[in-house]
């Protein structure tokens, strides 16, 4: 598998896990339940909590993989951004 395909799969996994974690987090938020006048009995809170927890863990792992796969780019961009500031400050 090509590196670009791996990055794509990781990014799609990040997007899906983020969406699920975000939606379940909003639903579990106490203010949301009050706003829609729902109780814990109406919603499957146990299932929502399991989905929320596991997608949060998955998202954390995928972020770590994403950072590893993009490490060289992150370092290059950081050097470029902070290198320009140092050069402009030295020229002034």
Phi and psi restraints in degrees (range 20) as a CNS / XPLOR table:
assign (resid 1 and name C) (resid 2 and name N)
       (resid 2 and name CA) (resid 2 and name C) 1.0 -73.4 20.0 2
assign (resid 2 and name N) (resid 2 and name CA)
       (resid 2 and name C) (resid 3 and name N) 1.0 153.7 20.0 2
assign (resid 2 and name C) (resid 3 and name N)
       (resid 3 and name CA) (resid 3 and name C) 1.0 -58.7 20.0 2
assign (resid 3 and name N) (resid 3 and name CA)
       (resid 3 and name C) (resid 4 and name N) 1.0 -40.3 20.0 2
assign (resid 3 and name C) (resid 4 and name N)
       (resid 4 and name CA) (resid 4 and name C) 1.0 -62.5 20.0 2
assign (resid 4 and name N) (resid 4 and name CA)
       (resid 4 and name C) (resid 5 and name N) 1.0 -37.9 20.0 2
assign (resid 4 and name C) (resid 5 and name N)
       (resid 5 and name CA) (resid 5 and name C) 1.0 -67.5 20.0 2
assign (resid 5 and name N) (resid 5 and name CA)
       (resid 5 and name C) (resid 6 and name N) 1.0 -38.9 20.0 2
assign (resid 5 and name C) (resid 6 and name N)
       (resid 6 and name CA) (resid 6 and name C) 1.0 -63.8 20.0 2
assign (resid 6 and name N) (resid 6 and name CA)
       (resid 6 and name C) (resid 7 and name N) 1.0 -44.3 20.0 2
assign (resid 6 and name C) (resid 7 and name N)
       (resid 7 and name CA) (resid 7 and name C) 1.0 -60.3 20.0 2
assign (resid 7 and name N) (resid 7 and name CA)
       (resid 7 and name C) (resid 8 and name N) 1.0 -41.0 20.0 2
assign (resid 7 and name C) (resid 8 and name N)
       (resid 8 and name CA) (resid 8 and name C) 1.0 -62.3 20.0 2
assign (resid 8 and name N) (resid 8 and name CA)
       (resid 8 and name C) (resid 9 and name N) 1.0 -46.3 20.0 2
assign (resid 8 and name C) (resid 9 and name N)
       (resid 9 and name CA) (resid 9 and name C) 1.0 -62.1 20.0 2
assign (resid 9 and name N) (resid 9 and name CA)
       (resid 9 and name C) (resid 10 and name N) 1.0 -43.0 20.0 2
assign (resid 9 and name C) (resid 10 and name N)
       (resid 10 and name CA) (resid 10 and name C) 1.0 -63.1 20.0 2
assign (resid 10 and name N) (resid 10 and name CA)
       (resid 10 and name C) (resid 11 and name N) 1.0 -43.6 20.0 2
assign (resid 10 and name C) (resid 11 and name N)
       (resid 11 and name CA) (resid 11 and name C) 1.0 -66.4 20.0 2
assign (resid 11 and name N) (resid 11 and name CA)
       (resid 11 and name C) (resid 12 and name N) 1.0 -39.0 20.0 2
assign (resid 11 and name C) (resid 12 and name N)
       (resid 12 and name CA) (resid 12 and name C) 1.0 -65.9 20.0 2
assign (resid 12 and name N) (resid 12 and name CA)
       (resid 12 and name C) (resid 13 and name N) 1.0 -41.8 20.0 2
assign (resid 12 and name C) (resid 13 and name N)
       (resid 13 and name CA) (resid 13 and name C) 1.0 -60.8 20.0 2
assign (resid 13 and name N) (resid 13 and name CA)
       (resid 13 and name C) (resid 14 and name N) 1.0 -40.1 20.0 2
assign (resid 13 and name C) (resid 14 and name N)
       (resid 14 and name CA) (resid 14 and name C) 1.0 -62.1 20.0 2
assign (resid 14 and name N) (resid 14 and name CA)
       (resid 14 and name C) (resid 15 and name N) 1.0 -44.6 20.0 2
assign (resid 14 and name C) (resid 15 and name N)
       (resid 15 and name CA) (resid 15 and name C) 1.0 -63.1 20.0 2
assign (resid 15 and name N) (resid 15 and name CA)
       (resid 15 and name C) (resid 16 and name N) 1.0 -46.4 20.0 2
assign (resid 15 and name C) (resid 16 and name N)
       (resid 16 and name CA) (resid 16 and name C) 1.0 -64.9 20.0 2
assign (resid 16 and name N) (resid 16 and name CA)
       (resid 16 and name C) (resid 17 and name N) 1.0 -45.6 20.0 2
assign (resid 16 and name C) (resid 17 and name N)
       (resid 17 and name CA) (resid 17 and name C) 1.0 -66.1 20.0 2
assign (resid 17 and name N) (resid 17 and name CA)
       (resid 17 and name C) (resid 18 and name N) 1.0 -37.0 20.0 2
assign (resid 17 and name C) (resid 18 and name N)
       (resid 18 and name CA) (resid 18 and name C) 1.0 -63.3 20.0 2
assign (resid 18 and name N) (resid 18 and name CA)
       (resid 18 and name C) (resid 19 and name N) 1.0 -47.0 20.0 2
assign (resid 18 and name C) (resid 19 and name N)
       (resid 19 and name CA) (resid 19 and name C) 1.0 -60.3 20.0 2
assign (resid 19 and name N) (resid 19 and name CA)
       (resid 19 and name C) (resid 20 and name N) 1.0 -46.8 20.0 2
assign (resid 19 and name C) (resid 20 and name N)
       (resid 20 and name CA) (resid 20 and name C) 1.0 -64.1 20.0 2
assign (resid 20 and name N) (resid 20 and name CA)
       (resid 20 and name C) (resid 21 and name N) 1.0 -44.1 20.0 2
assign (resid 20 and name C) (resid 21 and name N)
       (resid 21 and name CA) (resid 21 and name C) 1.0 -64.7 20.0 2
assign (resid 21 and name N) (resid 21 and name CA)
       (resid 21 and name C) (resid 22 and name N) 1.0 -40.9 20.0 2
assign (resid 21 and name C) (resid 22 and name N)
       (resid 22 and name CA) (resid 22 and name C) 1.0 -65.9 20.0 2
assign (resid 22 and name N) (resid 22 and name CA)
       (resid 22 and name C) (resid 23 and name N) 1.0 -47.7 20.0 2
assign (resid 22 and name C) (resid 23 and name N)
       (resid 23 and name CA) (resid 23 and name C) 1.0 -63.2 20.0 2
assign (resid 23 and name N) (resid 23 and name CA)
       (resid 23 and name C) (resid 24 and name N) 1.0 -46.2 20.0 2
assign (resid 23 and name C) (resid 24 and name N)
       (resid 24 and name CA) (resid 24 and name C) 1.0 -66.7 20.0 2
assign (resid 24 and name N) (resid 24 and name CA)
       (resid 24 and name C) (resid 25 and name N) 1.0 -32.7 20.0 2
assign (resid 24 and name C) (resid 25 and name N)
       (resid 25 and name CA) (resid 25 and name C) 1.0 -65.8 20.0 2
assign (resid 25 and name N) (resid 25 and name CA)
       (resid 25 and name C) (resid 26 and name N) 1.0 -42.3 20.0 2
assign (resid 25 and name C) (resid 26 and name N)
       (resid 26 and name CA) (resid 26 and name C) 1.0 -64.5 20.0 2
assign (resid 26 and name N) (resid 26 and name CA)
       (resid 26 and name C) (resid 27 and name N) 1.0 -43.8 20.0 2
assign (resid 26 and name C) (resid 27 and name N)
       (resid 27 and name CA) (resid 27 and name C) 1.0 -63.7 20.0 2
assign (resid 27 and name N) (resid 27 and name CA)
       (resid 27 and name C) (resid 28 and name N) 1.0 -39.9 20.0 2
assign (resid 27 and name C) (resid 28 and name N)
       (resid 28 and name CA) (resid 28 and name C) 1.0 -74.5 20.0 2
assign (resid 28 and name N) (resid 28 and name CA)
       (resid 28 and name C) (resid 29 and name N) 1.0 -17.2 20.0 2
assign (resid 28 and name C) (resid 29 and name N)
       (resid 29 and name CA) (resid 29 and name C) 1.0 -62.1 20.0 2
assign (resid 29 and name N) (resid 29 and name CA)
       (resid 29 and name C) (resid 30 and name N) 1.0 126.7 20.0 2
assign (resid 29 and name C) (resid 30 and name N)
       (resid 30 and name CA) (resid 30 and name C) 1.0 -56.2 20.0 2
assign (resid 30 and name N) (resid 30 and name CA)
       (resid 30 and name C) (resid 31 and name N) 1.0 -37.0 20.0 2
assign (resid 30 and name C) (resid 31 and name N)
       (resid 31 and name CA) (resid 31 and name C) 1.0 -64.5 20.0 2
assign (resid 31 and name N) (resid 31 and name CA)
       (resid 31 and name C) (resid 32 and name N) 1.0 -33.1 20.0 2
assign (resid 31 and name C) (resid 32 and name N)
       (resid 32 and name CA) (resid 32 and name C) 1.0 -67.8 20.0 2
assign (resid 32 and name N) (resid 32 and name CA)
       (resid 32 and name C) (resid 33 and name N) 1.0 -43.4 20.0 2
assign (resid 32 and name C) (resid 33 and name N)
       (resid 33 and name CA) (resid 33 and name C) 1.0 -61.7 20.0 2
assign (resid 33 and name N) (resid 33 and name CA)
       (resid 33 and name C) (resid 34 and name N) 1.0 -39.3 20.0 2
assign (resid 33 and name C) (resid 34 and name N)
       (resid 34 and name CA) (resid 34 and name C) 1.0 -67.7 20.0 2
assign (resid 34 and name N) (resid 34 and name CA)
       (resid 34 and name C) (resid 35 and name N) 1.0 -39.6 20.0 2
assign (resid 34 and name C) (resid 35 and name N)
       (resid 35 and name CA) (resid 35 and name C) 1.0 -64.2 20.0 2
assign (resid 35 and name N) (resid 35 and name CA)
       (resid 35 and name C) (resid 36 and name N) 1.0 -37.6 20.0 2
assign (resid 35 and name C) (resid 36 and name N)
       (resid 36 and name CA) (resid 36 and name C) 1.0 -95.7 20.0 2
assign (resid 36 and name N) (resid 36 and name CA)
       (resid 36 and name C) (resid 37 and name N) 1.0 5.3 20.0 2
assign (resid 36 and name C) (resid 37 and name N)
       (resid 37 and name CA) (resid 37 and name C) 1.0 56.2 20.0 2
assign (resid 37 and name N) (resid 37 and name CA)
       (resid 37 and name C) (resid 38 and name N) 1.0 47.5 20.0 2
assign (resid 37 and name C) (resid 38 and name N)
       (resid 38 and name CA) (resid 38 and name C) 1.0 -110.0 20.0 2
assign (resid 38 and name N) (resid 38 and name CA)
       (resid 38 and name C) (resid 39 and name N) 1.0 157.8 20.0 2
assign (resid 38 and name C) (resid 39 and name N)
       (resid 39 and name CA) (resid 39 and name C) 1.0 -114.8 20.0 2
assign (resid 39 and name N) (resid 39 and name CA)
       (resid 39 and name C) (resid 40 and name N) 1.0 169.5 20.0 2
assign (resid 39 and name C) (resid 40 and name N)
       (resid 40 and name CA) (resid 40 and name C) 1.0 -64.8 20.0 2
assign (resid 40 and name N) (resid 40 and name CA)
       (resid 40 and name C) (resid 41 and name N) 1.0 -22.3 20.0 2
assign (resid 40 and name C) (resid 41 and name N)
       (resid 41 and name CA) (resid 41 and name C) 1.0 -73.9 20.0 2
assign (resid 41 and name N) (resid 41 and name CA)
       (resid 41 and name C) (resid 42 and name N) 1.0 -28.5 20.0 2
assign (resid 41 and name C) (resid 42 and name N)
       (resid 42 and name CA) (resid 42 and name C) 1.0 -74.5 20.0 2
assign (resid 42 and name N) (resid 42 and name CA)
       (resid 42 and name C) (resid 43 and name N) 1.0 -39.6 20.0 2
assign (resid 42 and name C) (resid 43 and name N)
       (resid 43 and name CA) (resid 43 and name C) 1.0 -100.6 20.0 2
assign (resid 43 and name N) (resid 43 and name CA)
       (resid 43 and name C) (resid 44 and name N) 1.0 145.3 20.0 2
assign (resid 43 and name C) (resid 44 and name N)
       (resid 44 and name CA) (resid 44 and name C) 1.0 -77.4 20.0 2
assign (resid 44 and name N) (resid 44 and name CA)
       (resid 44 and name C) (resid 45 and name N) 1.0 75.3 20.0 2
assign (resid 44 and name C) (resid 45 and name N)
       (resid 45 and name CA) (resid 45 and name C) 1.0 -61.2 20.0 2
assign (resid 45 and name N) (resid 45 and name CA)
       (resid 45 and name C) (resid 46 and name N) 1.0 -34.9 20.0 2
assign (resid 45 and name C) (resid 46 and name N)
       (resid 46 and name CA) (resid 46 and name C) 1.0 -63.0 20.0 2
assign (resid 46 and name N) (resid 46 and name CA)
       (resid 46 and name C) (resid 47 and name N) 1.0 -46.0 20.0 2
assign (resid 46 and name C) (resid 47 and name N)
       (resid 47 and name CA) (resid 47 and name C) 1.0 -65.5 20.0 2
assign (resid 47 and name N) (resid 47 and name CA)
       (resid 47 and name C) (resid 48 and name N) 1.0 -41.8 20.0 2
assign (resid 47 and name C) (resid 48 and name N)
       (resid 48 and name CA) (resid 48 and name C) 1.0 -62.1 20.0 2
assign (resid 48 and name N) (resid 48 and name CA)
       (resid 48 and name C) (resid 49 and name N) 1.0 -39.9 20.0 2
assign (resid 48 and name C) (resid 49 and name N)
       (resid 49 and name CA) (resid 49 and name C) 1.0 -64.9 20.0 2
assign (resid 49 and name N) (resid 49 and name CA)
       (resid 49 and name C) (resid 50 and name N) 1.0 -42.3 20.0 2
assign (resid 49 and name C) (resid 50 and name N)
       (resid 50 and name CA) (resid 50 and name C) 1.0 -63.1 20.0 2
assign (resid 50 and name N) (resid 50 and name CA)
       (resid 50 and name C) (resid 51 and name N) 1.0 -46.7 20.0 2
assign (resid 50 and name C) (resid 51 and name N)
       (resid 51 and name CA) (resid 51 and name C) 1.0 -61.2 20.0 2
assign (resid 51 and name N) (resid 51 and name CA)
       (resid 51 and name C) (resid 52 and name N) 1.0 -45.1 20.0 2
assign (resid 51 and name C) (resid 52 and name N)
       (resid 52 and name CA) (resid 52 and name C) 1.0 -61.1 20.0 2
assign (resid 52 and name N) (resid 52 and name CA)
       (resid 52 and name C) (resid 53 and name N) 1.0 -46.9 20.0 2
assign (resid 52 and name C) (resid 53 and name N)
       (resid 53 and name CA) (resid 53 and name C) 1.0 -64.6 20.0 2
assign (resid 53 and name N) (resid 53 and name CA)
       (resid 53 and name C) (resid 54 and name N) 1.0 -47.6 20.0 2
assign (resid 53 and name C) (resid 54 and name N)
       (resid 54 and name CA) (resid 54 and name C) 1.0 -70.1 20.0 2
assign (resid 54 and name N) (resid 54 and name CA)
       (resid 54 and name C) (resid 55 and name N) 1.0 -36.8 20.0 2
assign (resid 54 and name C) (resid 55 and name N)
       (resid 55 and name CA) (resid 55 and name C) 1.0 -70.1 20.0 2
assign (resid 55 and name N) (resid 55 and name CA)
       (resid 55 and name C) (resid 56 and name N) 1.0 -30.1 20.0 2
assign (resid 55 and name C) (resid 56 and name N)
       (resid 56 and name CA) (resid 56 and name C) 1.0 -66.0 20.0 2
assign (resid 56 and name N) (resid 56 and name CA)
       (resid 56 and name C) (resid 57 and name N) 1.0 -42.8 20.0 2
assign (resid 56 and name C) (resid 57 and name N)
       (resid 57 and name CA) (resid 57 and name C) 1.0 -64.8 20.0 2
assign (resid 57 and name N) (resid 57 and name CA)
       (resid 57 and name C) (resid 58 and name N) 1.0 -45.7 20.0 2
assign (resid 57 and name C) (resid 58 and name N)
       (resid 58 and name CA) (resid 58 and name C) 1.0 -59.8 20.0 2
assign (resid 58 and name N) (resid 58 and name CA)
       (resid 58 and name C) (resid 59 and name N) 1.0 -43.2 20.0 2
assign (resid 58 and name C) (resid 59 and name N)
       (resid 59 and name CA) (resid 59 and name C) 1.0 -62.4 20.0 2
assign (resid 59 and name N) (resid 59 and name CA)
       (resid 59 and name C) (resid 60 and name N) 1.0 -41.6 20.0 2
assign (resid 59 and name C) (resid 60 and name N)
       (resid 60 and name CA) (resid 60 and name C) 1.0 -61.5 20.0 2
assign (resid 60 and name N) (resid 60 and name CA)
       (resid 60 and name C) (resid 61 and name N) 1.0 -42.4 20.0 2
assign (resid 60 and name C) (resid 61 and name N)
       (resid 61 and name CA) (resid 61 and name C) 1.0 -65.8 20.0 2
assign (resid 61 and name N) (resid 61 and name CA)
       (resid 61 and name C) (resid 62 and name N) 1.0 -42.2 20.0 2
assign (resid 61 and name C) (resid 62 and name N)
       (resid 62 and name CA) (resid 62 and name C) 1.0 -67.5 20.0 2
assign (resid 62 and name N) (resid 62 and name CA)
       (resid 62 and name C) (resid 63 and name N) 1.0 -33.8 20.0 2
assign (resid 62 and name C) (resid 63 and name N)
       (resid 63 and name CA) (resid 63 and name C) 1.0 -62.9 20.0 2
assign (resid 63 and name N) (resid 63 and name CA)
       (resid 63 and name C) (resid 64 and name N) 1.0 -42.8 20.0 2
assign (resid 63 and name C) (resid 64 and name N)
       (resid 64 and name CA) (resid 64 and name C) 1.0 -61.1 20.0 2
assign (resid 64 and name N) (resid 64 and name CA)
       (resid 64 and name C) (resid 65 and name N) 1.0 -45.0 20.0 2
assign (resid 64 and name C) (resid 65 and name N)
       (resid 65 and name CA) (resid 65 and name C) 1.0 -63.5 20.0 2
assign (resid 65 and name N) (resid 65 and name CA)
       (resid 65 and name C) (resid 66 and name N) 1.0 -42.5 20.0 2
assign (resid 65 and name C) (resid 66 and name N)
       (resid 66 and name CA) (resid 66 and name C) 1.0 -59.2 20.0 2
assign (resid 66 and name N) (resid 66 and name CA)
       (resid 66 and name C) (resid 67 and name N) 1.0 -44.8 20.0 2
assign (resid 66 and name C) (resid 67 and name N)
       (resid 67 and name CA) (resid 67 and name C) 1.0 -65.3 20.0 2
assign (resid 67 and name N) (resid 67 and name CA)
       (resid 67 and name C) (resid 68 and name N) 1.0 -38.9 20.0 2
assign (resid 67 and name C) (resid 68 and name N)
       (resid 68 and name CA) (resid 68 and name C) 1.0 -64.0 20.0 2
assign (resid 68 and name N) (resid 68 and name CA)
       (resid 68 and name C) (resid 69 and name N) 1.0 -45.6 20.0 2
assign (resid 68 and name C) (resid 69 and name N)
       (resid 69 and name CA) (resid 69 and name C) 1.0 -66.3 20.0 2
assign (resid 69 and name N) (resid 69 and name CA)
       (resid 69 and name C) (resid 70 and name N) 1.0 -27.1 20.0 2
assign (resid 69 and name C) (resid 70 and name N)
       (resid 70 and name CA) (resid 70 and name C) 1.0 -108.7 20.0 2
assign (resid 70 and name N) (resid 70 and name CA)
       (resid 70 and name C) (resid 71 and name N) 1.0 17.1 20.0 2
assign (resid 70 and name C) (resid 71 and name N)
       (resid 71 and name CA) (resid 71 and name C) 1.0 -57.6 20.0 2
assign (resid 71 and name N) (resid 71 and name CA)
       (resid 71 and name C) (resid 72 and name N) 1.0 -47.8 20.0 2
assign (resid 71 and name C) (resid 72 and name N)
       (resid 72 and name CA) (resid 72 and name C) 1.0 -62.1 20.0 2
assign (resid 72 and name N) (resid 72 and name CA)
       (resid 72 and name C) (resid 73 and name N) 1.0 -41.1 20.0 2
assign (resid 72 and name C) (resid 73 and name N)
       (resid 73 and name CA) (resid 73 and name C) 1.0 -65.3 20.0 2
assign (resid 73 and name N) (resid 73 and name CA)
       (resid 73 and name C) (resid 74 and name N) 1.0 -42.3 20.0 2
assign (resid 73 and name C) (resid 74 and name N)
       (resid 74 and name CA) (resid 74 and name C) 1.0 -62.1 20.0 2
assign (resid 74 and name N) (resid 74 and name CA)
       (resid 74 and name C) (resid 75 and name N) 1.0 -44.3 20.0 2
assign (resid 74 and name C) (resid 75 and name N)
       (resid 75 and name CA) (resid 75 and name C) 1.0 -64.1 20.0 2
assign (resid 75 and name N) (resid 75 and name CA)
       (resid 75 and name C) (resid 76 and name N) 1.0 -44.4 20.0 2
assign (resid 75 and name C) (resid 76 and name N)
       (resid 76 and name CA) (resid 76 and name C) 1.0 -62.3 20.0 2
assign (resid 76 and name N) (resid 76 and name CA)
       (resid 76 and name C) (resid 77 and name N) 1.0 -43.8 20.0 2
assign (resid 76 and name C) (resid 77 and name N)
       (resid 77 and name CA) (resid 77 and name C) 1.0 -67.0 20.0 2
assign (resid 77 and name N) (resid 77 and name CA)
       (resid 77 and name C) (resid 78 and name N) 1.0 -38.7 20.0 2
assign (resid 77 and name C) (resid 78 and name N)
       (resid 78 and name CA) (resid 78 and name C) 1.0 -64.0 20.0 2
assign (resid 78 and name N) (resid 78 and name CA)
       (resid 78 and name C) (resid 79 and name N) 1.0 -44.0 20.0 2
assign (resid 78 and name C) (resid 79 and name N)
       (resid 79 and name CA) (resid 79 and name C) 1.0 -62.9 20.0 2
assign (resid 79 and name N) (resid 79 and name CA)
       (resid 79 and name C) (resid 80 and name N) 1.0 -41.0 20.0 2
assign (resid 79 and name C) (resid 80 and name N)
       (resid 80 and name CA) (resid 80 and name C) 1.0 -64.5 20.0 2
assign (resid 80 and name N) (resid 80 and name CA)
       (resid 80 and name C) (resid 81 and name N) 1.0 -44.9 20.0 2
assign (resid 80 and name C) (resid 81 and name N)
       (resid 81 and name CA) (resid 81 and name C) 1.0 -68.5 20.0 2
assign (resid 81 and name N) (resid 81 and name CA)
       (resid 81 and name C) (resid 82 and name N) 1.0 -49.9 20.0 2
assign (resid 81 and name C) (resid 82 and name N)
       (resid 82 and name CA) (resid 82 and name C) 1.0 -78.6 20.0 2
assign (resid 82 and name N) (resid 82 and name CA)
       (resid 82 and name C) (resid 83 and name N) 1.0 -24.5 20.0 2
assign (resid 82 and name C) (resid 83 and name N)
       (resid 83 and name CA) (resid 83 and name C) 1.0 -68.1 20.0 2
assign (resid 83 and name N) (resid 83 and name CA)
       (resid 83 and name C) (resid 84 and name N) 1.0 -38.9 20.0 2
assign (resid 83 and name C) (resid 84 and name N)
       (resid 84 and name CA) (resid 84 and name C) 1.0 -66.3 20.0 2
assign (resid 84 and name N) (resid 84 and name CA)
       (resid 84 and name C) (resid 85 and name N) 1.0 -39.3 20.0 2
assign (resid 84 and name C) (resid 85 and name N)
       (resid 85 and name CA) (resid 85 and name C) 1.0 -64.5 20.0 2
assign (resid 85 and name N) (resid 85 and name CA)
       (resid 85 and name C) (resid 86 and name N) 1.0 -42.1 20.0 2
assign (resid 85 and name C) (resid 86 and name N)
       (resid 86 and name CA) (resid 86 and name C) 1.0 -66.2 20.0 2
assign (resid 86 and name N) (resid 86 and name CA)
       (resid 86 and name C) (resid 87 and name N) 1.0 -39.1 20.0 2
assign (resid 86 and name C) (resid 87 and name N)
       (resid 87 and name CA) (resid 87 and name C) 1.0 -67.4 20.0 2
assign (resid 87 and name N) (resid 87 and name CA)
       (resid 87 and name C) (resid 88 and name N) 1.0 -41.2 20.0 2
assign (resid 87 and name C) (resid 88 and name N)
       (resid 88 and name CA) (resid 88 and name C) 1.0 -70.0 20.0 2
assign (resid 88 and name N) (resid 88 and name CA)
       (resid 88 and name C) (resid 89 and name N) 1.0 -35.3 20.0 2
assign (resid 88 and name C) (resid 89 and name N)
       (resid 89 and name CA) (resid 89 and name C) 1.0 -68.5 20.0 2
assign (resid 89 and name N) (resid 89 and name CA)
       (resid 89 and name C) (resid 90 and name N) 1.0 -35.9 20.0 2
assign (resid 89 and name C) (resid 90 and name N)
       (resid 90 and name CA) (resid 90 and name C) 1.0 -70.7 20.0 2
assign (resid 90 and name N) (resid 90 and name CA)
       (resid 90 and name C) (resid 91 and name N) 1.0 -32.1 20.0 2
assign (resid 90 and name C) (resid 91 and name N)
       (resid 91 and name CA) (resid 91 and name C) 1.0 -77.8 20.0 2
assign (resid 91 and name N) (resid 91 and name CA)
       (resid 91 and name C) (resid 92 and name N) 1.0 -17.4 20.0 2
